[in-house]
Amino acid sequence: MPSQERVKRAIRFASPDRMPVMHAILPAVQVKYGTSLNQVLKPLPDDFGWRPSAELSEKKLPDRFQKGKHYDEFGVLWQVENAGSYGIPVEFPLSDWGAYPSYQWPEPVIGYYQIHQYAGEICNGLKTYALGGWLSFFERMQQLRGAENLMMDLAFKTQEVYRLREDLLAYNLRWLDKLLAAQYDGLQFIDDWGAQKSLMIEPQLWRDFFKPVYKTMFEKVKNRGVDVHFHSDGYIMEIIPDLLDLGVDVLHCQCTIMDAEKLGRDFSGKVCFRTELDSQHILPFGTPRAVEKHVRHLFKHLGTSQGGLIACAEIGPDVPLENIRAIYQAFMAYAD
């Protein structure tokens, strides 16, 4: 079965021939393990068109993965401590609302980085599932304003934060126009809404302020027949019903934080899960046997006999090669 069909069948609970697999491997891992990583991944190709680069070096990394500081197209200053890993924002262009009148929004583009982030490749002739995007909203607001400032704005319902919401929505809708013209199968939205044990803001504030924004963006995507993929780290149990109500097709969340058994009882069969393995404990510090048991546990509780599961693990440079091998051996063993 072609990969594109396999993924679509999994999302729609239409009995794919096996579970689709997505590689989510940070560049730092490719730099660290090189050809050894390729040998691990070779038996189970990515169904989304992503391919590892055995010759990737720190010098060849995209700017946002280079060690040091750099500005992005929004004027946010990022600090990257370890080459090939994600950075953190340290300087925010709208930390002072006085800068807003002169702020210039960048032009939305679909460049090499946007297309190839993880798996979002335009797969002409390859019959793999093309996943693009990487659109954020809550996180983008934090990057522009600063997290602490934004939380205060939301608490006091400042006039400026409502203006920022509308301006950012307009920007994202322009970006979506370009992404939809590129004929992706699915578009990915990413906002980390959860802390370890709770949502970062009150659920009702989320529903009042942010849910209408997602509704507008998701409707635009789904009206074109494109799948909506949504990622959030942290504990988001309280808003999963809202996300399903908004039409999310694929949910990528931290299953281990929220209890995979409860997630399965409440939502298995209602949304396609993209698995997220325990990157805090099991992947970096567990044994290969513990990794295998972990994968089996998630598959058992989140999937159905008709599909509804995409096998995925975000892998950082702290994961030993033997555990990476165990991940993909388990994927192969339990994918049918």
C-alpha positions in Angstrom: 0.0 0.0 0.0 1.4 3.4 -0.9 2.4 5.6 2.1 0.0 8.3 1.3 -3.0 5.9 1.2 -1.7 4.2 4.4 -1.6 7.5 6.4 -5.0 8.6 5.1 -6.6 5.3 6.0 -5.1 5.4 9.5 -6.5 8.9 10.0 -9.9 7.9 8.8 -10.1 4.5 10.6 -10.2 2.8 7.3 -8.0 -0.2 8.0 -4.5 0.5 6.6 -2.2 -2.4 5.8 0.0 -1.4 8.8 0.4 1.5 11.1 2.1 4.5 9.4 5.5 5.6 10.8 6.8 9.2 11.1 10.4 10.0 12.0 10.8 13.0 14.3 14.5 13.1 14.8 16.3 16.3 15.7 19.3 17.3 13.5 21.6 16.9 16.5 20.9 13.2 16.5 21.8 12.9 12.8 25.1 14.8 13.5 25.8 12.5 16.5 25.1 9.1 15.0 25.6 9.6 11.2 25.4 6.4 9.2 24.7 4.3 12.2 21.3 6.1 12.5 20.6 5.4 8.8 21.1 1.7 9.4 18.6 1.7 12.2 15.9 3.6 10.2 16.4 1.7 6.9 14.1 -1.2 7.5 11.1 1.1 8.3 11.0 4.1 5.9 9.1 7.2 6.9 5.6 7.4 5.4 5.8 11.2 5.3 8.7 11.5 3.0 11.4 12.5 5.5 14.9 11.0 4.9 17.9 11.3 7.3 21.1 12.9 6.1 24.2 10.8 6.9 26.5 13.6 6.0 24.8 16.3 8.1 27.3 18.3 10.1 27.0 21.3 12.5 28.2 23.6 9.7 25.3 22.5 7.4 22.6 23.0 9.9 19.8 25.6 9.2 20.4 28.9 11.0 17.8 28.2 13.7 19.7 25.1 14.7 23.2 26.7 14.7 24.7 27.2 18.2 24.6 30.8 19.3 22.1 33.6 18.9 20.1 34.5 15.8 17.1 36.6 14.8 14.1 35.0 13.0 11.9 36.6 10.4 9.7 38.0 13.2 12.5 39.9 14.9 12.7 37.4 17.8 16.2 36.7 19.1 16.8 33.0 19.8 19.5 31.4 21.9 20.6 27.9 20.8 22.8 26.2 23.4 23.4 22.9 21.6 23.8 22.8 17.9 21.0 20.8 16.2 18.5 21.2 19.0 15.8 23.8 19.6 16.6 27.2 21.0 14.7 29.5 23.3 13.5 33.0 22.6 15.4 35.6 24.7 14.4 38.9 23.1 10.9 39.9 22.1 10.1 42.6 19.5 6.8 43.6 21.2 7.9 43.4 24.9 7.1 47.1 24.9 3.7 47.8 23.4 5.2 51.2 22.3 7.0 49.3 19.5 3.7 47.9 18.0 2.8 50.9 15.7 6.0 50.5 13.8 6.2 46.7 13.8 6.4 45.1 10.4 5.0 41.6 9.9 7.2 39.4 7.7 5.9 38.0 4.4 4.6 34.5 4.8 6.8 32.1 2.7 7.2 28.4 2.0 10.9 27.9 1.9 13.2 24.9 2.2 13.0 24.8 6.0 9.2 25.1 6.1 8.8 22.3 3.6 11.3 19.9 5.1 10.6 20.5 8.8 10.4 16.9 10.1 8.2 15.5 7.4 6.4 18.2 5.4 7.8 17.4 2.0 5.9 17.9 -1.2 6.2 14.3 -2.4 5.7 14.6 -6.1 5.6 11.1 -7.5 6.7 9.4 -4.3 3.2 8.7 -3.0 4.0 9.6 0.5 1.8 11.8 2.7 2.8 15.4 2.5 2.6 17.2 5.8 3.4 20.9 5.9 2.9 23.9 8.0 4.2 24.3 11.6 1.8 27.1 12.4 1.6 28.3 16.0 -0.5 30.9 17.7 -0.1 30.9 21.5 3.6 30.3 21.1 4.0 32.9 18.5 2.3 35.4 20.8 4.7 34.5 23.5 7.7 34.9 21.2 6.5 38.3 20.1 5.5 39.7 23.5 7.3 37.5 26.0 5.6 34.8 28.1 5.2 36.7 31.3 4.0 39.8 29.6 1.5 37.8 27.6 0.1 36.1 30.7 -0.4 39.5 32.3 -2.1 40.8 29.1 -4.5 37.9 29.1 -5.3 38.3 32.8 -6.0 42.0 32.5 -7.6 41.7 29.0 -5.6 44.6 27.6 -6.7 46.2 24.4 -3.4 45.5 22.8 -3.6 41.7 23.3 -6.8 41.6 21.4 -5.2 43.6 18.6 -2.3 41.2 18.5 -4.7 38.3 18.3 -6.5 39.7 15.3 -3.2 40.7 13.5 -1.6 37.3 14.1 -4.8 35.5 12.9 -4.7 37.6 9.7 -1.0 36.7 9.2 -1.7 33.0 9.7 -4.6 33.1 7.3 -2.3 34.6 4.6 0.2 31.9 5.4 -2.5 29.2 5.1 -3.4 30.5 1.7 0.1 29.8 0.5 0.3 26.4 2.2 -3.0 25.3 0.8 -1.9 26.3 -2.7 1.0 23.9 -2.3 -1.3 20.9 -2.2 -0.3 19.3 1.1 -2.3 16.3 2.4 -2.2 17.7 6.0 -1.1 20.9 7.8 0.4 20.9 11.3 -0.4 23.4 14.0 1.8 23.5 17.1 1.1 25.2 20.5 2.3 23.8 23.8 -0.7 24.4 26.1 0.1 22.2 29.0 2.3 22.2 32.1 3.2 19.0 33.8 -0.2 18.6 35.6 -2.5 21.3 34.2 -3.3 23.6 31.4 -1.2 26.8 31.4 -4.3 29.0 31.5 -7.9 28.5 32.7 -9.8 26.3 30.3 -12.6 29.0 30.0 -10.1 31.6 29.0 -8.7 29.2 26.4 -12.3 28.7 25.1 -13.1 32.4 25.1 -9.9 33.8 23.6 -8.2 31.1 21.6 -10.8 28.6 20.5 -12.4 31.0 18.0 -9.0 31.6 16.4 -8.4 27.9 16.0 -11.9 27.5 14.6 -11.3 30.0 11.9 -7.9 28.5 10.9 -9.1 24.9 11.0 -12.2 25.5 9.0 -10.1 27.1 6.3 -8.0 24.0 6.1 -10.7 21.4 6.3 -12.9 23.2 3.7 -10.1 22.4 1.3 -10.1 18.7 2.2 -6.8 18.9 4.1 -6.2 17.2 7.4 -5.6 19.1 10.6 -2.7 17.9 12.7 -2.4 19.5 16.2 0.6 19.2 18.5 0.7 20.2 22.2 3.1 19.2 24.9 1.9 19.0 28.5 -1.3 18.2 30.3 -4.2 19.2 28.0 -6.9 16.7 29.0 -9.4 19.5 29.6 -9.3 20.9 26.1 -9.1 17.7 24.1 -12.9 17.5 23.6 -12.7 21.1 22.3 -10.0 20.2 19.9 -12.1 17.3 18.6 -15.1 19.6 18.3 -12.9 21.9 16.2 -12.2 19.1 13.8 -8.7 18.0 14.7 -7.9 14.9 12.7 -4.5 13.9 14.2 -3.6 14.7 17.8 0.1 14.7 18.9 0.2 15.0 22.7 2.3 13.8 25.6 0.4 10.5 26.3 2.5 9.6 29.3 1.8 12.8 31.2 -1.9 12.3 30.8 -2.2 8.5 31.3 -2.4 6.6 28.1 -5.1 4.3 29.5 -7.4 7.2 30.2 -6.7 8.8 26.9 -7.6 5.6 25.2 -10.8 5.1 27.2 -12.0 8.6 26.5 -10.8 9.3 22.9 -9.6 6.2 21.1 -11.6 5.8 17.9 -12.6 9.5 18.0 -9.2 11.0 16.8 -6.1 9.6 15.3 -3.2 9.8 17.8 0.4 10.4 16.7 2.3 8.8 19.5 4.7 10.7 21.7 7.1 8.4 23.7 8.4 9.3 27.2 11.3 11.6 26.3 11.8 12.7 29.9 12.6 9.2 31.4 12.3 6.1 29.3 13.9 7.1 26.1 17.1 8.7 27.5 17.5 6.5 30.7 15.5 3.3 30.2 16.7 0.0 28.8 15.8 -1.2 25.3 13.4 -3.7 27.0 11.6 -0.8 28.8 11.3 1.1 25.5 9.7 -1.9 23.8 7.2 -2.3 26.7 6.4 1.4 26.5 5.7 1.3 22.8 3.5 -1.8 23.2 1.5 -0.1 26.1 0.8 3.0 24.0 -0.2 1.1 20.9 -2.5 -1.2 23.0 -4.5 1.7 24.5 -4.5 4.4 21.8 -5.1 2.5 18.6 -8.0 0.5 17.2 -8.2 -2.5 14.9 -9.3 -0.1 12.1 -6.4 2.4 12.6 -6.3 5.7 14.4 -2.6 5.6 15.3 0.6 7.0 13.7 3.8 5.6 15.2 6.2 8.5 16.1 8.9 9.3 18.7 10.6 12.7 19.0 14.2 11.7 19.4 16.9 14.0 20.9 20.6 13.6 21.2 20.3 12.3 24.8 18.7 9.1 23.5 21.2 6.2 23.2 21.5 4.5 19.8 20.4 1.2 21.3 17.1 2.8 22.5 16.5 4.4 19.1 17.0 0.9 17.6 14.5 -0.5 20.2 11.9 2.1 19.2 11.9 1.2 15.6 12.1 -2.5 16.3 9.0 -2.2 18.4 7.3 -0.1 15.7 8.0 -2.9 13.2 6.8 -5.6 15.7 3.5 -4.0 16.6 2.7 -2.0 13.4 0.5 -4.7 11.9 
